[in-house]
Structures are given as C-alpha cells and as structure tokens.
Amino acid sequence: MKASLIVTGSEILTGRRQDALIMPFAAQLAARGFLMHEVRIIPDAPGGLCGAILDLLEPSSLMVVTGGLGLTPDDTTRKAIEELGRQRQPLSEGQIRNPVGSAQGIDLRFEGCRVVFLPGVPRESLAMLPLVLEDRGEEMTSTAEVPVFGLREVEIAERIGPFADRCGYLPRDKEIALVVPMDLEGEIRSILGRHALEGKDLSWTFGDLLKSRGLTCAAAESCTGGLIGHLITQVPGSSEYFLGSVVSYGNVVKEQVLGVVRSDLERYGAVSEQVGRAMLKGVLGLTGADVGMAVTGIAGPDGGTREKPVGTVWICVGTLDEAEARQFRFSFDRDGNKMISAKAALFMLRNRIHDQDIRGTSPS
C-alpha cells in the first residue's frame, strides 16, 4: 500500500510557519504498513491542489491532504474539490468526524484511492488521522507508542534490525516516540531494554516508579536552572513524591544552602564530581527526600575550557548513603544541553532505583 501526503500552506513555503504534520503522519502510516510514495508542500491555491491530487491519484491507495479546510464556503479545499469533480468524479463523498474541533474532514473515494482532507490545525488533524486509518474497510495493523530515551533514531533502527522499516520515529524534546505495530511491541521493548519507557514519557515513567515504590525525591540544579523540577511537576499528582529543588546557579547558593565546601569549589570547580556529590548530599539533607539528583555543568554557548568544554555535565543520583556520579559531554545548543541534562538525570535515577531495588517505607 502506498500513501501520499499533500500539505497546503503558503506560510510554510515562505518560512513563516514550521510544518508540524509530515513527521507524525509519516510515522503513523509507516507503522500501519504504508509505504510513503510522496510528500508535497504546495501554496494555498485550488488549481494547484487539484493538480497535485490528480498527479498522485494513480500511484496512491491513500492520500491525505491537510490545510485549506475551513468553515467558510470559499475555503481552498471546497474550490479544489469542485474543480476535481469536473475532471475526475469520485465514487462517493463522506465526512470525517473531528473530535477536537469544528471543521469536519472530507472523505472522497476514487477507484483504487481514498483521498481525505483534514484541517491544517495540527491538534485537529492528529486527532482525526487515527479515525481515518480505523475506517479503511479492511484489516489494518494496530499500533502502539513506545517512548524511548537514551538512543538516537539510527541507534534504535540498528538495534531493532528487520523491524526498523515497520516503525515510525517521532522526536519529542530529546525523547523519541517509537510508533510500532501492536504485535511487535513486546519484542521491541525487550530489544531496547531500559531505554524503552513504561509510561507515556520519561516524566510519567519516573513519577509512576516513585509512587509505586513509596519514594520521595528532590533535586539540586545548577546548569538546568529548575528544568528538572519543571519536568517532574508536569505530571499531575507529582506533589505525592516530589519535595522540591534547589536551583543553586551561583556558588554562593551551593555553599550557603547546600553546604558545598568552598575549598572543593576552588580546587575542583563547580562542574566536577566532587561538587555534584556534595550538592546531592546537601539537597537530600535539606529536604529529607529518599532519593535525589544533582546536576552541574556548562550549558553554553560560553564558559567552556579545553578541560571542560561546553556541554560538560556531571550528574549525581542516589541516596544519602550511596550515590553514583557520571560525566557527560553533550553537543547541543544551550536549550538542548539543558533539556538533555535534566532528562538524563531522571533517567539515571530511574535506572538506579531499579538496579538497587530502592524502596520507601510505605509503597503504594
């Protein structure tokens, strides 16, 4: 089965807006057994849309058109369908339910090809595409999302080998949502091991683990600037296990609040294993949390040296009695280095809780 995607939007072509649909649509289609034949981005013009549909009609069994669909009688899509009908009459026309908006989709059936028109609003189109795929009138492959952290797309593909072409890959803030055929989910999770997350993303996975173990946690943050706390508290109910974080961006806060010894700061520098361990000890002692994490590093773009270039980060996780520290060398921009550092800390602590079988006094 071959699928084609047409995105209408002059704003995309002129760089005023970034496309948000091609990658998730392609991932969903690939995981359901479609081979992507072609993707086209065209201006908002009825004639151009009609021509593109006619070009792709023969080689495609499914064509998805997004953008240009609105509630007004003069929208691009309606004019293109009228022109299309004068050249190639569809066998039938129906509607596609919009579960999150007002503009209903349009469903045209041609011999050998189904052409569906969805709104250009990403939230609406993404909610409608599964309805389209479930209503094909034939047996379709069901899919599942496997959130992955700690592996790049190419590394995932290498590990899952022959299954790689049957999956879709959606990068999401340094995580990857791997869209897989439902019957392969268990095997792919087994191959990816701890990189395959149990929850819908890393924050939910981390929170579910702490709740199930009856654990509380805290964080000491330097280069991440409070991002760890933000990620944890994105999950409703996180107050059950997250006690708080200390954003010790300056050395004076590291000393006066977390109890980092000045001589360690002077001898080893703020970005060091010694300081990371001291930050963790300080925040655990301050909050009384069962487990915690500390992050100190150089997010960039300035501040690096030959010994400690931009992207150097020390992460320390564990308990008051026992902790592990690890140095990373990340290579993203400032925002990327902050995000990957925060998520690497959550991932490290999640793995340590599993490896050491750490449990609280009253597991839920």
N, C-alpha and C positions, 0 to 999 in steps of 0.2 A: 504494500500500500504506500502510495506517495502522497505527501501533503505539501501544500504551498501556503505561504503567508504574505498577505499584502497589507502594508501599514501606510495609511494615508495621513499626511501631516506636513504642511509646508513649514511649520515651526521646527520639525526635526531636521528637515533638509537644510534649513538656514542656521542651524545650531542654537536656536532659541530654547529648545526643549530637548531633553535626552529621552531616547526610547526606553520604555520600561517593560515591553511586552515580548520582544523577539526571543530573548533567552528563556524566560519561563514557559512560553508557548512551545518552543522547540524541545525543551526538556520533557514537558508533559507528552508531547506527541511521540518523541523517540521512545519513551518508556512504555508506550502503548503499541509499539510495533510499527510506527510510521517511519518512512524514510523521507527526510526533508528534501523536496525537489528544488524549491527556490524560495527566496525571501526577497520581496521588493518593497522599497520605500518610495512612495510617489506623492506628488503635490495633491492638494485638495481640489481636484477638477473632475467633474463627472465623465468627461470624454476619456481622460487618461485612465480612470478607474475601470471604465467599461472595456477599454482596450487591453488592460492588464489581465482582467478576468478572462477574456476571450483567448489571450495568449496561453494562459496556464490551465485552461479548462481540460484539454485533452490529456496532458500528462499527469493530472492530479485526480486522486479519488476523493480528497477533501481539501477545500480551500477556505482559509479563514481570513476575513477582511476586517480590519479594525480602524476606527477613526471615521469621522464624517457622518456618523449616525447620531441624529438628534431628534428632538421632539417637534421641530418646526417643519412645515410642509416643503420648504425649499432646501433641505439638507442635501449634502453631496450624494449620499448613498441612494436616496429615492430617485434622484435625477439619473444616476448611473444605472439603476435597475430598469427604469423606463426605457433608456437607450438600449440596454442589453436585451430587453424583451423584443425590441424591433429587429434585432439581429439573430438572437438565439432564444427561443421561447422556452422557459423552464417547464418541467413536467408538473411541478407543484410549488406552492409557496406557503410557508408557515411562519410562526413566531417562535422565538426562544425566550423563555422566562428570564427576567432579570431579578435575582433575589436580593440585590442590594441597591437598586436604583430604579429610575422611571422609564428609561429608554429600553424597549424590548428589542431583542435581536430579530433578524430576518433570516429565514431558512429557505434557500432555493435548492430544488432537486433537479439536476440535469441527468441525462443518461450517462452513467459512469462517474459522475462527480457531484458532490454536495458542496454548495457554496454558502457559507454562513457569514453574516455581517454582525459584528459586535461593536459596542460603543468604544470610543478611544480612551475613556477613563479607565486606567489600569485596574483599579479595585473592582470595577464592574465586570470588565472583560475577563479577569482572572477568576471571578466567581461564576461566570457563565460558561467558560470553556469545558469544565467537567460535565455540565449538563448536556453539552453538545456531544461529547465523547460517549456518554452513557446512553445516548439516544440514537445510536447508529443503526439499530435494527439488526445487529449481528453480534456475535460473541466478541467482546473486547477484553484485552488484558487489563485487569485491575492493577492499580499502582499503590505504592506506599512511599512516604518520605523517610529517609534515613539521615538524620543530621550527623555531620562528620566534622571533627575538629582535629587539627594537627597534621593534616595531609593536604597537599595541593591536588588539583584536579588530575594532573598527569600521574601523580603517585597513586591516587585512588584507582585510576584506569589500569596502571601496571599491576596492582595487587589483585584486582578482581578479574583481570585477564579476559577470557572469552565473553564475560558478561558486560564488559565496558560499553559496547555499542548498543546495548539494550537499556542503558540508563541515561538519565538527564542530569546535568550538573548546574546547580544554582548557587553562586557565591553570595553569602549573606554576612557582611561585617566580619570577615576573616573566618567564617564557618562556611560549610558547603552543605546545602540540602540536596542529597542524592535521591533522585526520583527513580524508583526501581520497580520492576514487575513484582506484584504481590507474592508470586510463588518463589521468587528468588530472595526475598527479604531475609529470611533466616540464614541462608548460606552466605549472603553478602555481609551480614552483621558478623558472622563467625570469622570470615576472612579479615575484616577490618579490625576486629578485636575491640580494644578500649577506645579506639578512635571513633567508633560508632556510638552515638549518644543515646541514652534511654528516653529522655524527654524530647520535647519538640525543638529545643535548642540547648545550648550549654547552660544558660542561666536556670532554666527549668530543671534540667538534669541535676545541677548542683543543689538546687533547693529541695527537690524530691529526695535526694540522698540524705541531706541533713535531717529532714523531717523524719525519714524512716529510721534513722539511727539515733534520734533524740539528741542531736548535737546543736550547739550554738557556735557561731563564728564571728570573727572580727577581722579587720584589715588595717594595715599600716601602709599608706600610699605616699609615694613621692612623685615619680615621673608620670604616673597615671592620673594624678590630680583629682581623685574622687570617682574615677570611672568605674572602679570595682564596685563601690557602693551603689552606684547608679545601675549597673547591670544586675546586681543581686536584687535590688528593690524594684526592678521592672516586673518582678513576679508577684502577683497578689498573695498576701499572707506571709511575705518574707519576714515580717516582724517576729514571727514564731521562732526563727533561727538566727537572724542577723541582728547583732547587738550594736554595730556601728563601725565607723572607720575614722582613723586619724590621718588627715592629709598633711603630712609633715614635709611640706615642699622645701622649706628652708631648714638649715642646720640647727637654728636656734630652737625650732619646734622638735626636731629629732632629739636634741639634748634635754630640753626643759619638760617636754611632755612624755616622750617615750624613754627617756633615760639613756640614750646613746652616749657613750663616754667620748668626751672631746678628743682625747688622745687617739682614739680609733678613727675619728673623722679626719684628724690631721695626718695620721700615719697611712691609712689605707684609702681615704677619700670616701665621699658619700656613696659612690657607686662601687660597692665592694661586698664580698660575702660577709665580712665581719659586721658591717653596719646593717645589712639586711637581717642577719640573725638577731642583732640587738633590737632592731625595730619590731620584729615579730615578738620577741620576749616582752618588750615594753607594752605593746598593744594587748597582748593576752593578759599580762598582769594588771593592766589598767581596767579592762572590761570584764575579766573573769570568763571569757569565752573558752569553750572546749578546744577549738581549733582555730587557726588563723593563717593569714598570708601577709607577706610584706614584699613590696616592690620598690626598687630604687634603680634608676637608670638615666640614660641620656636620650630623650625623645628627638632632639634636633630641632631645626636644622643646624644649630650651632652648639658649641660646648664639647665637642669631641676632641680627643687627642690621639696620638699614634697608639698608645697603650689601650686607651678606652675610646674607640671611635663612636660616632653617632649610631645609636641602635644597640649599644651595650646595655644589658639589663640583668640585674641579679634578682631572682625570685626565691623567697624562702617560705616554706609552708610546713605546718605541723602543729605540735602541741608544746606546752611549756617544757615537758620532759624530753621530747625528741623531735627534731626537725631536720629537714633536708633543704639544701640550697643548690641552686643551679644557675649558671651564667648562660645568657642567650646573646646572640648577635643578630638583631633584626635589621631589615633593609628597606623599610617602607618610609613614607613621609611622616611628618610629626603625628598626624591623626592616626595613621596606620600603626605606627610604633606604639602609641598609647593603647589602641584597641587590642592589638595582638598581645601586649604585655598583660593587660587586665585579664584577657581570656586565658592566656597561658597560666596565670596564677590560679584561676578557678579550676582549670583542667588538672594542674599539678596536685592541688589539694584534693580534688575528687578522686584521683588515682591513688593518692597516699591513704585516704580513708579506706578505700577498698583493699589495698595491699597490706595495710597494718591492721585491718579489721577494727577500726576505731569506732567506738560506740559510746553514747551518752548514758547517763544514769537511768533515763526513763524513755526508751524508744517508743515512738508512736506506732 
